[in-house]
């Protein structure tokens, strides 16, 4: 289920929209002002790995076999 992030070009509101089905319309209207004038933001994501690391979220993976 993709999560899309938008900013309203009319009022500046930022919001997310979870798309449940592929047939569902991705774009919509601003929940604050109901404007269809939206811009999709570049989305980022985070992942959590098992094991403790004090590297501030950096991966502690090392290449195998070397």
matplotlib code that plots the C-alpha trace (Angstrom):
import matplotlib.pyplot as plt

x = [0.0, 1.8, 1.8, 1.8, 2.8, 1.4, 1.6, -1.3, -0.3, -3.3, -3.0, 0.4, -1.0, 1.0, -0.7, -0.3, -2.7, -2.6, -3.8, -5.5, -6.3, -4.7, -8.0, -8.2, -7.5, -4.0, -4.5, -7.4, -8.2, -6.6, -8.2, -7.7, -9.1, -10.5, -8.3, -7.3, -4.1, -1.6, 2.0, 3.4, 6.4, 9.4, 8.8, 11.4, 11.1, 12.8, 13.6, 14.4, 17.1, 17.5, 20.3, 21.6, 23.7, 25.1, 25.7, 22.6, 20.7, 23.7, 23.9, 26.5, 26.5, 29.8, 30.5, 30.5, 33.5, 36.2]
y = [0.0, 3.1, 6.3, 9.5, 12.9, 16.2, 19.9, 22.1, 24.9, 26.9, 27.0, 25.3, 22.4, 19.2, 15.8, 12.1, 9.8, 6.0, 4.3, 1.0, -0.2, 0.2, 1.4, 4.2, 7.7, 8.8, 12.5, 14.2, 17.3, 19.2, 18.3, 21.9, 24.0, 21.4, 22.6, 20.1, 22.2, 19.7, 18.9, 15.5, 15.7, 13.5, 10.8, 9.2, 6.2, 4.7, 1.1, -0.6, -3.3, -5.9, -5.5, -2.5, 0.1, 3.3, 4.6, 6.9, 4.8, 4.1, 0.5, -1.7, -4.3, -5.4, -7.3, -11.1, -13.3, -10.7]
z = [0.0, -1.2, 0.9, -1.1, 0.3, -1.0, -0.4, -1.4, -3.7, -2.6, 1.2, 1.8, 3.9, 3.8, 4.1, 3.3, 1.5, 1.8, -1.4, -0.6, -4.1, -7.5, -8.9, -6.3, -7.5, -6.2, -6.3, -4.6, -2.8, 0.0, 3.4, 4.6, 1.8, -0.7, -3.5, -6.3, -6.8, -5.3, -5.7, -4.9, -2.5, -2.7, -0.1, 2.1, 4.3, 7.3, 8.1, 11.4, 11.6, 14.3, 16.8, 18.6, 16.9, 18.3, 14.7, 14.7, 12.2, 9.9, 8.7, 10.4, 7.6, 6.3, 3.1, 3.5, 2.6, 3.0]

ax = plt.figure().add_subplot(projection="3d")
ax.plot(x, y, z, "-o")
ax.set_aspect("equal")
plt.show()
